Amino acid sequence: MQSTEQCHASQPACFSPRQSLTEDTNEVQNSALKWLNARHLPTPWKIGLLVEEYFNNIHPLRCFAFIHRPSFLQKLDKEISKSSHNNALLHIICALGGQFYALAYSETISPLPSKSVLSAGSEWAKVAQRLILETLDMVTNENLMASVLLHDYAVRMGNFANAFMLSGLITRMAQALQINLEYNTDLLCQNNEYGPSTTAKESRRRLMWSCYVMDSLVGSGVDQLTLVHENDMKIQLPCNERNFTQQIPCFTETLQPGNWLKFIPGEFDTATLLPNMGIMAYFIRHISIRKRVLRYIKHLDDAMVPWDPSSEFAILDKDCRAWYESLPASLQFTPSAIYIRKDSSQLGALCVLHCAHYQTICDLYRLGAPALYKLRAAFDFPPEHQVFLHHLQQVLFDAARTLATIIGEAARHGTRMLADSWLPTITYDSCRIMVYHLTQILDPSLEDTKSIIMETLPLLQSNIHALGVMGNLNGIANTLCSAAETMLDRSGIGSEVIAPNSIPDDPYQSIEGEDPSSESVPGTPIQSAPDYVLNPLSIFRMARKSIPERHAPEKANTSSAPNSARPCSSADANLSPIDRIDYVQTATAAQNEHESSQASLEELQTLFMSDLGWAWQPADTAVGSGIATAGLLPWAGGYPTTQAEPWLPVFPFPQQS
């Protein structure tokens, strides 16, 4: 395969990230970028450029390194002209690579709008999805790889309904292939006459672990949404990149630390297992801990009090710390590790590894900020445990600040280091926690408060900057950037006066303009749904927002027909009750269809934050959260009922005399 420089020399119209800035930008844009939006894949040498961008930027992230790069490139050079038109995997690889190709152009030749970068290769992604759906009865590892990458692409583009549906397809394909089991017991491939090669076996493992991670992040600790379970993962963890690339067979541990597959020879030195594991293996182990943390947070009504040394909280906290302490020096977020990982295109993966840890710490320690998060049956901390409560709040604040530091350091090395589709949500949550602590937890009368605020303000600004640059590679990042800017501006942080509490006196009153009949029925709801225990930015919640026929069963008054509380217009006032219901349902469906078709990424701020007051959750969870005092509303940041834009947090300044 030709290098980028060779391609540029032989094809003047081919854009290279290292082209001279003196070229005519209009001519370059017309000749070199137009093909990124074509329906058909480009010529082989341009495909080579896109594949290179994919392997340098997407492949190292999270658990996407399931393709053996040398084997793929070798096959690409031999067969690219034969079957590229019906290869779903190649199409989605080119779609993802096209975004980074456009980003390189934007950074070195002429700035492009973030929409232009995001839309590069979109037609190829559509082809990839069509090819996958047309061949559902042909379940192959390659089609599963394409589906996993297509799922991440859908999240990147803000198409959460598509991503959610693909997640179900992916888990079923993995189950059909049974890649949750080792192909055979010959892990070292000592008898190559039977079964696939060393590379194929490792690729199968990595693909299954990628499905596990995807399912875990989509499920978010909700049993109903989780399809892949740890007990069914009877394969060893991925090996390090060196062994995978160089096709060196080896043993590694399984998901549980200190364990390995039973059919590993007894005479084998198990002390060599840990060195065989790389960044992907440690990330997978953390995800398994994160699943338990999120499930715990959603079942606090059955949990022990967190200050008990034998509580679930104490066990999970210990496991989080143990995982972090198990990281080898090469995976710690140190200056030397940063530059080593950057040299191998793994700095983005290292950033996500550590961000995932501190994000999980935030999720676990949210017990100390029940007004910031929507918690079912939040604990009441008696006076004798106020010290423990303050400890929770301080750790939560410190974790948010650490997240901002890690993200800021990664951003300093380039936009590509922030390419993971999970990072915008993590960054925004870091902002919310810091603003909450500075405005609601700290005592403004203390001397240290101002210095803490001044130390934290640059971190908030750094997060906002990072969200801004993420907008080139993630559709929702720009919306979250705008929301974070508004939150910081209205908080008064950095000014002489920090805004006081902004929550309404009655946290249960409905949002202005919301139909009162849609409020939760008092008492325990007969039915409930995962929507009301999930982060509004979770894939499931975002997917539900785009479904016109969605309903909220725990809010429905079972004694009346659907939509019966809707005021009748002059057009339906004389209809019979049955006809009126049909009329209302038809009109509502038409309106929902229209609103759904009009939705765009710029409007997501309204979609995922317009119904986040206490009124939208089941009444028992609101009361059970134990919020008797003022504080920020969960996720949205708090708002008065007279506010025109309730999804934006408001921190009103005191009236001046």
Secondary structure as the mmCIF struct_conf table of DSSP 4:
data_model
#
loop_
_struct_conf.conf_type_id
_struct_conf.id
_struct_conf.beg_label_comp_id
_struct_conf.beg_label_asym_id
_struct_conf.beg_label_seq_id
_struct_conf.end_label_comp_id
_struct_conf.end_label_asym_id
_struct_conf.end_label_seq_id
HELX_RH_AL_P HELX_RH_AL_P1 THR A 4 SER A 10
TURN_TY1_P TURN_TY1_P1 PRO A 12 ALA A 13
TURN_TY1_P TURN_TY1_P2 PRO A 17 ARG A 18
TURN_TY1_P TURN_TY1_P3 LEU A 21 THR A 22
BEND BEND1 GLU A 23 GLU A 23
HELX_RH_AL_P HELX_RH_AL_P2 THR A 25 VAL A 28
HELX_RH_PI_P HELX_RH_PI_P1 GLN A 29 LEU A 33
HELX_RH_3T_P HELX_RH_3T_P1 LYS A 34 ASN A 37
BEND BEND2 ARG A 39 HIS A 40
HELX_RH_AL_P HELX_RH_AL_P3 PRO A 44 ASN A 57
TURN_TY1_P TURN_TY1_P4 ILE A 58 PRO A 60
BEND BEND3 LEU A 61 LEU A 61
TURN_TY1_P TURN_TY1_P5 ARG A 62 CYS A 63
BEND BEND4 ILE A 67 ILE A 67
HELX_RH_AL_P HELX_RH_AL_P4 ARG A 69 SER A 83
HELX_RH_3T_P HELX_RH_3T_P2 SER A 84 ASN A 86
HELX_RH_AL_P HELX_RH_AL_P5 ALA A 88 THR A 108
TURN_TY1_P TURN_TY1_P6 ILE A 109 ILE A 109
BEND BEND5 SER A 110 SER A 110
HELX_RH_AL_P HELX_RH_AL_P6 SER A 114 SER A 119
TURN_TY1_P TURN_TY1_P7 ALA A 120 GLY A 121
HELX_RH_AL_P HELX_RH_AL_P7 SER A 122 GLU A 134
TURN_TY1_P TURN_TY1_P8 THR A 135 ASP A 137
BEND BEND6 MET A 138 MET A 138
HELX_RH_AL_P HELX_RH_AL_P8 ASN A 141 MET A 157
TURN_TY1_P TURN_TY1_P9 GLY A 158 GLY A 158
HELX_RH_AL_P HELX_RH_AL_P9 PHE A 160 LEU A 177
TURN_TY1_P TURN_TY1_P10 GLN A 178 ASN A 180
STRN STRN1 LEU A 181 LEU A 181
BEND BEND7 TYR A 183 TYR A 183
BEND BEND8 THR A 185 THR A 185
TURN_TY1_P TURN_TY1_P11 LEU A 187 LEU A 188
BEND BEND9 GLN A 190 GLN A 190
TURN_TY1_P TURN_TY1_P12 ASN A 192 GLU A 193
BEND BEND10 TYR A 194 GLY A 195
HELX_RH_AL_P HELX_RH_AL_P10 THR A 198 GLY A 219
TURN_TY1_P TURN_TY1_P13 SER A 220 GLY A 221
HELX_RH_3T_P HELX_RH_3T_P3 ASP A 223 LEU A 225
HELX_RH_3T_P HELX_RH_3T_P4 GLU A 230 ASP A 232
STRN STRN2 LYS A 234 LYS A 234
BEND BEND11 ILE A 235 ILE A 235
HELX_LH_PP_P HELX_LH_PP_P1 GLN A 236 PRO A 238
STRN STRN3 CYS A 239 CYS A 239
HELX_RH_AL_P HELX_RH_AL_P11 GLU A 241 THR A 245
TURN_TY1_P TURN_TY1_P14 GLN A 246 GLN A 247
BEND BEND12 LEU A 255 GLN A 256
TURN_TY1_P TURN_TY1_P15 PRO A 257 GLY A 258
TURN_TY1_P TURN_TY1_P16 LYS A 262 PHE A 263
BEND BEND13 ILE A 264 ILE A 264
TURN_TY1_P TURN_TY1_P17 GLY A 266 GLU A 267
BEND BEND14 PHE A 268 PHE A 268
HELX_RH_3T_P HELX_RH_3T_P5 THR A 270 THR A 272
TURN_TY1_P TURN_TY1_P18 LEU A 273 LEU A 273
HELX_RH_3T_P HELX_RH_3T_P6 LEU A 274 ASN A 276
STRN STRN4 MET A 277 MET A 277
HELX_RH_AL_P HELX_RH_AL_P12 ILE A 279 ILE A 297
TURN_TY1_P TURN_TY1_P19 LYS A 298 HIS A 299
HELX_RH_3T_P HELX_RH_3T_P7 LEU A 300 ASP A 302
BEND BEND15 ALA A 303 ALA A 303
HELX_LH_PP_P HELX_LH_PP_P2 MET A 304 VAL A 305
TURN_TY1_P TURN_TY1_P20 PRO A 306 TRP A 307
BEND BEND16 ASP A 308 ASP A 308
TURN_TY1_P TURN_TY1_P21 PRO A 309 SER A 310
BEND BEND17 SER A 311 SER A 311
HELX_RH_AL_P HELX_RH_AL_P13 GLU A 312 GLU A 325
TURN_TY1_P TURN_TY1_P22 SER A 326 SER A 326
HELX_RH_3T_P HELX_RH_3T_P8 ALA A 329 LEU A 331
BEND BEND18 GLN A 332 GLN A 332
HELX_RH_AL_P HELX_RH_AL_P14 PRO A 335 ASP A 343
TURN_TY1_P TURN_TY1_P23 SER A 344 SER A 345
HELX_RH_AL_P HELX_RH_AL_P15 LEU A 347 LEU A 364
HELX_RH_3T_P HELX_RH_3T_P9 TYR A 365 GLY A 368
TURN_TY1_P TURN_TY1_P24 PRO A 370 LEU A 372
BEND BEND19 TYR A 373 TYR A 373
TURN_TY1_P TURN_TY1_P25 ARG A 376 ALA A 377
HELX_LH_PP_P HELX_LH_PP_P3 ALA A 378 ASP A 380
HELX_RH_3T_P HELX_RH_3T_P10 PRO A 383 HIS A 385
HELX_RH_AL_P HELX_RH_AL_P16 GLN A 386 ARG A 412
TURN_TY1_P TURN_TY1_P26 HIS A 413 HIS A 413
HELX_RH_3T_P HELX_RH_3T_P11 THR A 415 LEU A 418
TURN_TY1_P TURN_TY1_P27 SER A 421 TRP A 422
HELX_RH_AL_P HELX_RH_AL_P17 LEU A 423 TYR A 436
HELX_RH_PI_P HELX_RH_PI_P2 HIS A 437 ILE A 441
BEND BEND20 LEU A 442 LEU A 442
TURN_TY1_P TURN_TY1_P28 PRO A 444 SER A 445
BEND BEND21 LEU A 446 LEU A 446
HELX_RH_AL_P HELX_RH_AL_P18 GLU A 447 MET A 470
TURN_TY1_P TURN_TY1_P29 GLY A 471 LEU A 473
TURN_TY1_P TURN_TY1_P30 GLY A 475 ILE A 476
HELX_RH_AL_P HELX_RH_AL_P19 ALA A 477 SER A 491
TURN_TY1_P TURN_TY1_P31 GLY A 492 GLY A 494
BEND BEND22 SER A 495 VAL A 497
BEND BEND23 ILE A 503 ILE A 503
BEND BEND24 ASP A 505 ASP A 505
TURN_TY1_P TURN_TY1_P32 PRO A 507 TYR A 508
BEND BEND25 GLN A 509 GLN A 509
HELX_LH_PP_P HELX_LH_PP_P4 SER A 510 ILE A 511
TURN_TY1_P TURN_TY1_P33 GLU A 512 GLY A 513
BEND BEND26 GLU A 514 GLU A 514
HELX_RH_3T_P HELX_RH_3T_P12 PRO A 516 SER A 518
BEND BEND27 GLU A 519 GLU A 519
HELX_LH_PP_P HELX_LH_PP_P5 SER A 520 VAL A 521
BEND BEND28 PRO A 522 THR A 524
BEND BEND29 ILE A 526 ILE A 526
HELX_RH_3T_P HELX_RH_3T_P13 PRO A 530 VAL A 533
BEND BEND30 LEU A 534 LEU A 534
TURN_TY1_P TURN_TY1_P34 PRO A 536 LEU A 537
BEND BEND31 SER A 538 SER A 538
HELX_RH_AL_P HELX_RH_AL_P20 ILE A 539 LYS A 545
TURN_TY1_P TURN_TY1_P35 SER A 546 SER A 546
TURN_TY1_P TURN_TY1_P36 PRO A 548 GLU A 549
TURN_TY1_P TURN_TY1_P37 PRO A 553 LYS A 555
BEND BEND32 ALA A 556 ALA A 556
TURN_TY1_P TURN_TY1_P38 THR A 558 SER A 559
BEND BEND33 SER A 560 SER A 560
TURN_TY1_P TURN_TY1_P39 PRO A 562 ALA A 565
BEND BEND34 ARG A 566 ARG A 566
HELX_LH_PP_P HELX_LH_PP_P6 PRO A 567 CYS A 568
TURN_TY1_P TURN_TY1_P40 SER A 570 ASN A 574
BEND BEND35 LEU A 575 LEU A 575
HELX_RH_AL_P HELX_RH_AL_P21 PRO A 577 GLN A 598
HELX_RH_3T_P HELX_RH_3T_P14 LEU A 601 GLU A 603
HELX_RH_AL_P HELX_RH_AL_P22 LEU A 604 MET A 609
TURN_TY1_P TURN_TY1_P41 SER A 610 ASP A 611
BEND BEND36 GLY A 613 GLY A 613
HELX_RH_3T_P HELX_RH_3T_P15 TRP A 614 TRP A 616
BEND BEND37 GLN A 617 GLN A 617
HELX_RH_AL_P HELX_RH_AL_P23 ALA A 619 GLY A 624
TURN_TY1_P TURN_TY1_P42 SER A 625 GLY A 626
BEND BEND38 THR A 629 THR A 629
HELX_LH_PP_P HELX_LH_PP_P7 LEU A 632 LEU A 633
TURN_TY1_P TURN_TY1_P43 PRO A 634 ALA A 636
TURN_TY1_P TURN_TY1_P44 THR A 641 THR A 642
BEND BEND39 ALA A 644 ALA A 644
TURN_TY1_P TURN_TY1_P45 PRO A 646 TRP A 647
BEND BEND40 LEU A 648 LEU A 648
HELX_LH_PP_P HELX_LH_PP_P8 PRO A 652 GLN A 656
#
